[in-house]
Amino acid sequence: MAKLVHSMIRVLDEARSVAFYDRAFGLKVADRLDFEGFTLVYLSNPEAAFELELTVNKGRTEPYDIGDGYGHIAVVVEDLDAEHARLTAAGFAPRRIVDFRNDGAPVARFFFIADPDGYEIEVIARGGRFGGN
């Protein structure tokens, strides 16, 4: 059986992206591999073994075209309202909180936020289908 271990996104500015993911989600650099033409930065926290891999292509100056194929990554938090307020105060401009339902039954409470490169991140309240790691 396969185990998901990471998801990769390409970022323009390593320091800016590392700072965002640390301040927004407590993700720290778990590993950094430097190659001639690119650098791989693996971010994680104690909540889960899954990592976010940032790929920084050296010499790239133009922002990446995210296109219409990318959707989002998602994180789960204990107190959605507090996280929304904290991210707002930090200047990250999260979008409004959504109470998502299916035929009246609660599915999730969440909001979206974009990272410095424009990648969408869904922040979901822990509970129900999203109760754990």
VOGUBA-164461 format. One line per 8 residues: number of its first residue (from 1); their letters; for each residue x, y, z of N, C-alpha, C. Coordinates in steps of 0.001 Angstrom, whole numbers, plus 500000, padded with zeros to 6 digits. Layout:
BEGIN
NUM = a = X Y Z X Y Z X Y Z; ...
END
This chain:
BEGIN
1 = maklvhsm = 500844 498821 500000 500000 500000 500000 500890 501243 500000; 500495 502266 499266 501267 503496 499173 500963 504421 500349; 501970 505170 500749 501834 506166 501818 502195 507526 501234; 501291 508503 501329 501602 509851 500871 502672 510454 501778; 503715 511044 501185 504799 511605 501987 505028 513098 501783; 504756 513612 500568 504891 515057 500376 504156 515515 499120; 503964 516817 499075 503450 517478 497891 504441 518581 497548; 504704 518804 496257 505706 519776 495845 505060 520960 495139
9 = irvldear = 505550 522148 495454 505190 523356 494719 506474 524107 494378; 506456 524817 493263 507602 525634 492859 507390 527049 493385; 508426 527589 494016 508325 528928 494586 509449 529806 494043; 509198 531083 494004 510162 532023 493435 511216 532448 494448; 510815 532678 495689 511703 533232 496710 511693 532311 497932; 512766 531575 498126 512836 530594 499216 512574 531218 500583; 513281 532286 500905 513143 532896 502237 511718 533372 502484; 511123 534001 501500 509750 534510 501634 508769 533359 501858
17 = svafydra = 508918 532280 501116 508016 531139 501254 508225 530412 502577; 509470 530194 502980 509757 529536 504260 509174 530360 505400; 509333 531676 505347 508782 532547 506399 507257 532479 506432; 506618 532485 505271 505156 532406 505220 504657 531117 505856; 505175 529975 505422 504681 528688 505922 505001 528496 507410; 506074 529085 507872 506383 529035 509305 505388 529878 510091; 505227 531143 509696 504327 532055 510428 502867 531642 510307; 502463 531166 509135 501057 530826 508921 500686 529472 509517
25 = fglkvadr = 501552 528463 509405 501169 527097 509758 502165 526365 510641; 503200 527046 511109 504166 526398 511992 505009 525335 511305; 505116 525406 509979 505950 524453 509246 507396 524936 509282; 508267 524053 509692 509698 524367 509811 510472 523577 508769; 511666 524041 508464 512524 523337 507514 512987 522028 508158; 512583 520915 507562 512993 519592 508033 514255 519130 507307; 514426 519598 506080 515589 519231 505291 515720 520232 504153; 516948 520420 503708 517221 521334 502592 518324 520709 501766
33 = ldfegftl = 518022 520462 500492 518982 519842 499590 519292 520815 498467; 520552 521209 498379 520980 522199 497397 521662 521501 496227; 521188 521770 495021 521756 521212 493801 522226 522359 492913; 522896 522033 491832 523441 523070 490958 522357 524008 490421; 521249 523468 489937 520239 524310 489308 518996 524572 490132; 518887 523918 491292 517674 524080 492103 517944 523681 493553; 517037 524059 494418 517092 523689 495833 515748 523097 496215; 515778 522024 497009 514569 521419 497556 514532 521710 499051
41 = vylsnpea = 513408 522247 499512 513235 522553 500924 512010 521791 501406; 512200 520918 502401 511103 520119 502946 510628 520754 504245; 509327 521052 504314 508732 521682 505491 507802 520705 506187; 507825 520714 507523 506924 519844 508271 506722 520406 509672; 505798 519775 510399 505609 520070 511815 505228 518785 512520; 505173 518788 513856 504899 517547 514594 503487 516984 514403; 502580 517731 513784 501198 517274 513616 501074 516066 512697; 501960 515962 511696 501849 514863 510730 503198 514620 510069
49 = afeleltv = 503380 513424 509539 504620 513081 508846 504657 513651 507422; 503515 514040 506892 503428 514575 505534 504209 515892 505442; 504940 516081 504347 505754 517279 504175 505324 518071 502939; 505634 519353 502963 505485 520216 501798 506887 520450 501255; 507087 520110 499991 508382 520308 499352 508324 521577 498513; 509204 522522 498826 509341 523731 498026 510501 523524 497075; 510265 523717 495790 511332 523643 494803 511646 525065 494353; 512911 525440 494501 513374 526763 494120 514345 526578 492956
57 = nkgrtepy = 513920 526973 491759 514791 526871 490589 515683 528099 490534; 516981 527877 490612 517948 528985 490664 517923 529770 489361; 517993 531079 489491 518002 531953 488328 516619 532327 487827; 515586 531737 488383 514212 532057 487957 513825 533411 488514; 513315 534288 487656 512886 535614 488115 511408 535867 487858; 510817 535097 486950 509404 535277 486616 508523 534413 487516; 507404 534955 487997 506481 534129 488785 505997 532932 487978; 505683 531850 488675 505172 530655 488019 503721 530849 487629
65 = digdgygh = 503335 530242 486516 501946 530213 486090 501316 528990 486749; 500478 529210 487744 499880 528109 488488 498906 527339 487602; 498277 528002 486664 497394 527331 485719 496059 526942 486330; 495294 526170 485587 493963 525791 486067 493901 524343 486537; 495057 523679 486659 495080 522302 487137 495282 522191 488634; 495978 523157 489226 496230 523126 490663 494967 523520 491406; 494661 522814 492473 493511 523155 493304 493954 523823 494581; 494373 523023 495557 494838 523568 496832 495435 522458 497677
73 = iavvvedl = 496169 522864 498717 496524 521947 499789 495642 522341 500969; 495505 521450 501934 494638 521733 503071 495327 521391 504371; 495043 522204 505394 495521 521954 506755 494318 521983 507686; 494435 521286 508804 493373 521236 509809 493868 521946 511056; 492992 522778 511662 493343 523514 512882 492274 523296 513945; 492657 523463 515191 491730 523278 516310 490681 524389 516371; 491107 525652 516267 490208 526796 516446 490242 527655 515187; 489301 527401 514303 489276 528071 513002 489142 529586 513143
81 = daeharlt = 488266 530022 514024 488056 531463 514191 489322 532156 514699; 490002 531522 515654 491239 532104 516184 492326 532144 515110; 492422 531090 514294 493422 531075 513219 493112 532132 512171; 491838 532303 511851 491451 533331 510891 491855 534706 511417; 491578 534962 512688 491940 536252 513300 493458 536434 513337; 494199 535383 513689 495661 535470 513770 496263 535747 512391; 495789 535045 511370 496311 535243 510022 495937 536617 509467; 494758 537099 509826 494357 538454 509434 495284 539474 510080
89 = aagfaprr = 495532 539331 511379 496412 540252 512104 497839 540216 511562; 498258 539053 511050 499606 538910 510486 499703 539501 509082; 498579 539971 508532 498589 540598 507218 498484 539629 506050; 498042 538395 506296 497967 537393 505238 496651 537396 504470; 495688 538195 504870 494419 538385 504151 493663 537094 503829; 493344 536297 504846 492515 535114 504564 491134 535532 504095; 490522 534672 503283 489168 534960 502817 488158 534603 503911; 486899 534849 503661 485854 534654 504675 485708 533186 505054
97 = ivdfrndg = 485223 532953 506254 484952 531597 506730 483669 531096 506078; 483712 529850 505602 482577 529208 504932 482080 528060 505796; 480771 527988 505978 480127 526860 506646 479573 525979 505532; 480325 524950 505155 480020 524122 503993 479097 522979 504392; 477990 522858 503671 476992 521831 503984 476601 521069 502723; 476131 519844 502924 475621 519003 501851 474221 518564 502255; 473212 519042 501532 471805 518765 501884 471514 519126 503335; 472084 520232 503792 471853 520701 505155 472756 520091 506207
105 = apvarfff = 473443 519014 505876 474336 518365 506842 475714 519028 506802; 476288 519332 507970 477613 519971 507986 478686 519071 507395; 479512 519658 506544 480648 518950 505961 481931 519492 506573; 482089 520827 506552 483302 521442 507083 483098 522945 507233; 483870 523531 508149 484022 524988 508231 485451 525269 507797; 485615 526248 506910 486952 526494 506369 487059 527908 505818; 488302 528282 505523 488583 529481 504732 489817 529199 503891; 490013 530022 502894 491184 529905 502032 492118 531086 502258
113 = iadpdgye = 493395 530821 502024 494435 531834 502087 495416 531499 500961; 496083 532498 500416 497070 532260 499361 498468 532502 499903; 499421 531688 499455 500815 531893 499862 501429 532973 498970; 502693 533353 499188 503294 534440 498405 503346 534203 496899; 503303 532943 496470 503332 532638 495043 501938 532447 494457; 500902 532559 495291 499535 532436 494812 498921 531055 494963; 499642 530126 495583 499072 528795 495824 497989 528892 496891; 496870 528248 496646 495737 528276 497567 495909 527231 498664
121 = ieviargg = 495556 527619 499887 495611 526729 501033 494261 526810 501726; 493641 525654 501932 492371 525578 502644 492674 525288 504110; 492128 526110 504985 492300 525932 506434 490954 525454 506971; 490931 524221 507503 489697 523552 507899 489660 523370 509409; 488473 523569 510001 488295 523297 511431 488357 521790 511665; 489112 521379 512685 489198 519962 513032 487834 519466 513481; 487444 518299 512997 486190 517689 513394 485578 516920 512247; 484659 516004 512574 483987 515217 511548 484969 514477 510676
129 = rfggn = 484836 514610 509366 485721 513951 508419 487173 514391 508588; 487367 515577 509128 488703 516154 509278 489132 516150 510737; 488894 515042 511418 489134 514942 512848 490563 514675 513265; 491408 514245 512385 492757 513917 512827 493745 513968 511694; 494894 513305 511911 495981 513322 510924 495648 512464 509736
END
